[in-house]
Amino acid sequence: MLKKHCFIFDSSIGVASEKYPDVFVAPIIINKKVKEDIVSLRDGADITISELSRMQLAGVDFSTAAANPNDIMYLLDHLTKEYENVWIFPIPKLLSEAANNIFKLIANDYENVKVIDSYTVSLMSEWQAQDLVALNKAKKVTEANILEIVNHYKEKMAAPLIVPDLSFLVKGGRIGKTKGFIGKLLKVIAVASFDREGVSFRDKTIDVSSLPKICDKYLETLIQGLDWNNIKRIAILEGMPSAKFKTEQIKEILNKHYEQKVGKKMKLEFSKLPAAISVHTGPFYIAFVIETN
């Protein structure tokens, strides 16, 4: 007898397959440049976040590509024999249109496989997966209920991303070389987002004490009617500590600011960006994920 429902994410979710019941992960490809050659590695299977960070610090260049179609088809061939319905949540189109489209193209060849446009990555996708698992356990999985969860994370969540080292953003082409060079000279800290807006730059500063004001402005713009007394969860995603880039100081300033904002001691979750994202940010970053009720 077939099981009812399963859910597929790509590795931008940042967790392994079956960490949660009926949740499976297709690895995004991380390309490692070795002299003139490119070595393709499966995120989470052939390379871990700690291995990636160590090699980035050693000067190795990386880029990302869509999940291998063979990996996706292998997964779907097996899961469609085990489950009546397979739901896929690829990386948001604004982050990678190619990676998003490859799932849709392949899913067309399967019955009872549905691709849902999602707006999350990293810990936000993990929280979404947790809600889907709960929905499945309650035997309430319908497309309407799934879309309600997806739209909640679209409208009620935001994630400012602070990148004090611009080197990797320059390497990935997300900042021009001239701007990157000037930014590094001035010790500019970039403030970006990695939520439904994609990876987009919101502001920049050379003063760490101004970061709370910049982040607040972004959060209150993205989450309409944001009520600081109605926060459901806050999480910190942090890369490697660096005195040079003041990562611990940045974390402390923001942590204290948001504790005061929320008005109560809230248990913070801690996590890291998945390798598929930190390829572009580099190993030094601080991100805050805020979800409202």
N, C-alpha and C positions, 0 to 999 in steps of 0.2 A: 504494500500500500504506500502511495506517495505521500510525503509530507506536504503541508499546505504552501508555506511561503518561505523564501529566503531572500537575502539582500546582498547586493554586490556593491562595493566601493572600490575606487582605485587607491593606491598606496598614499595619496595625499591625506588620507584619514589618519595615518601615523600609527596604526595598530596592526597586529598580525591577523591573518585569517583565523576565524573561529575563537578569537578572544571572547567574543559574545556568541551565543547560540544562533546558528543560521545566518551569520554575517561572514561574508567571504571577501577577500581582497585580491585585486589584480594589480601586479606591480607595475608602476611607471618605470620607464627606462632612464637610467642615469648614465650618460656617456662620459667616460674618463679619457682624457687626452694623454696618450703616451707617445712622446716624440711626435712623429707624423701620423700615428695611428690612433684610431678611436676604439676603445674597449667598451662594449655595452653591458651594463650591469643592471640586474633587476632590483629595484628598491626594496629593501627589507629582506631579500633573499640572498643576493650576492654582495650587498654592502649595507652596513648599518650607519646610523647617524654619527656614532662616535668615530667609526672608521673614516667617514666622509670628512668630518671636522678635522681630524688629524692630518689627512692628506691635503685639505685646503690650506692648512697652516704651513705645510711643506711646499706649497706653491703649485700643486697639481690643479689643472683646470678641468672643470666639469660643466656639462650642460644637461638638459633634460629632453626627453622625447616621449611620445605617447606610448601607452602600454603596447606590448607586442601583440598583434592580432592573433597569433597562434596561442598565446597564453590565455587570451579572452575566450577564444573558441574552445580550447581545452576545458576551461572552467565551465562554460555554458553546456558543452556536450555532456559533462558529468552531472551538473546540477539539474538540467532539464529531465534527467532520468530519475532524479531523487525527489524533485519538488514539482507541485502543480503550477506554481507561479514563481517567477524570478523577477525581482525588482532591482534595477541598476541605478546607482547614483554617482555619475561620473564627476570629475573635477569641473567646477564652473567654467562656462564658455569664456568668460572674461579673463580667466587665468590661463586657459589653454584651449583654444577652439579646436585644434587638431586632436588633442587627447579626448575632448568631449565628443567630437564627431565620430571617432573610430568605434566607440561603443554603439552609437546609433546605427551606423552602417551594418555592423555585425549582427546586432539584435534583430534587424529586419528579416534575417534568415531563420529565425526561431519563433515558434508559437509560444504564447504564454510568457514571453519575455518583454518587459516594459521598462523603458528608460525614462526616468524622472529628472527633469532639470532641477538641479540643486544649487545652493548658493554658499556652501560651506566647504572648508578644508580643515585639516588638523583637528584640534580638540573639539571644534564646533561640529565637525562631522561625527566624531566619536559620541558626543552628546546626542546628536540626531539618531545615530545607530542605537543607542540605549533606549530612546523613546520608541523606535521601531520594534525592538525586541519586546518591550513592554506591551505594545499594541498587538504583536503576534501572540504573546502569552495570553492576553485577554480575548483572543480570537475575534479581534475587531479590525483586521486588515482589510481595508477597501482603498481604492484609489483616492476617494474623497478624504478619508482619514489620513492617508499618507501625505496628501497635498496640504492638509491643515498643519501637520508637523513641519513640513518643508517651508511653508509660508511663515510660520512662527519664527523659525531661525532666520528667515530673510528679513523680517520686519523688526524683530525684538532682540537682535544681537549685533554687536559691532566689535571690531578688533583693531585698535591702533597698534602699529608695529614700529618700533624705534630701532633704527640702524645707525650706530655711531661710526661704523667702518664702511666707507663707500666703495672700497676696492672691488668687492664682488658684484655690486650693482653695476659698476663700470664694465667688468669682464662679461657680464651677461647682457650688456647692451641696454639696460634699463635706465642708465644715466650716461650721457655723452662723456667722452674722454676729457674734453676741456672743462666741463662743469665738475666732473669728478676730481680733476687735478686741482682746481681752485678750491673745491669743497674740502679736500684733504689738507690743503695748506691752511685753510681757515678753521680746520677741525669742526666742520659742519656736521650736525646730527640730523639725519633725515627722519621724518615722521611720515609713515605710509599707512595703508590699510591692506588687509588681505581677507576681505569678507565679500559681500555681494557686489561691492564696487570693483572687485578684482584687486590686483596689486597696483594701487595708484598713490601717487605722492600727494600728501595733504599740506605739508609745511616743512620748514627747516629752521634750525636754530643753532647758535653756538653756546647758548646758556642753558645748562641742564635744569635750572630752576624754573624756566619758562615751559617745560614740557607738560606739566599738569594742565595749564591753561590751553595749550594747543590741543591736547588730547580731549579735554572737555568740549571744546568747540566742535571737534570732529564728531564725538559721540552724540552730542545734542543735535547736530545736523542730521546724522544718519538715522537715529531713533527718534521719530517724531513724538513730542510730548514726554520725553524721558523724565521719569520720576525717580530721583535718587533714593527715595524711601521704599521703592518697589523693585529692588534688585533681587533677582533670583540666585544668580551665581556670578562669581568673579574668579578668573584664573590668571595665573602668570605663566607665560611661556618664556623660558630663558635659555640662551645659548651658553657658551663658555664664559666664565668670568674674565674680565680684563681691566686691570688698573689703568692701562693706557687709554682705553675707550670708556672708562668710568661706568661700566655696566652695573656694578654693585651700588654705586651712588644713585644711578638712575632708578634702579629697582626700589631702593629705600625711599626715595622722594615720592615715587608714584604710589607705592604701597601705603605710605603714611597719608597721602592725599586722599586716596580712595577709601581708606578706613574712616577718615573724617567725613567724607561725602556720604557714605552709606549710613553713618550715624550709629553703627553698632559693630561689634566684633564679628566679622563674617569669616567662616572658614574658607581659606583660599585653596584652590587646587593648583598644583604645579605640574607643568608638562614641558615638552620641547616641540619645536617645529619639526615636521617630518623631513627626511632628507630631500624629498622632491621639492620642498620650498626653500630649505636652507642652502641648497645649491646656489640660489640667487641672492640670498641675504648674507651669506657667509656665516661663520660660527659665532659671531658676536651680535646679539640682538636681545631686545626685551619686548615682549608683546603682552598686552592685557586683553582678555576676552571678557566681555560683559554681556550678560543675558538678563533681560527684564521679564517680569511676569506678564 
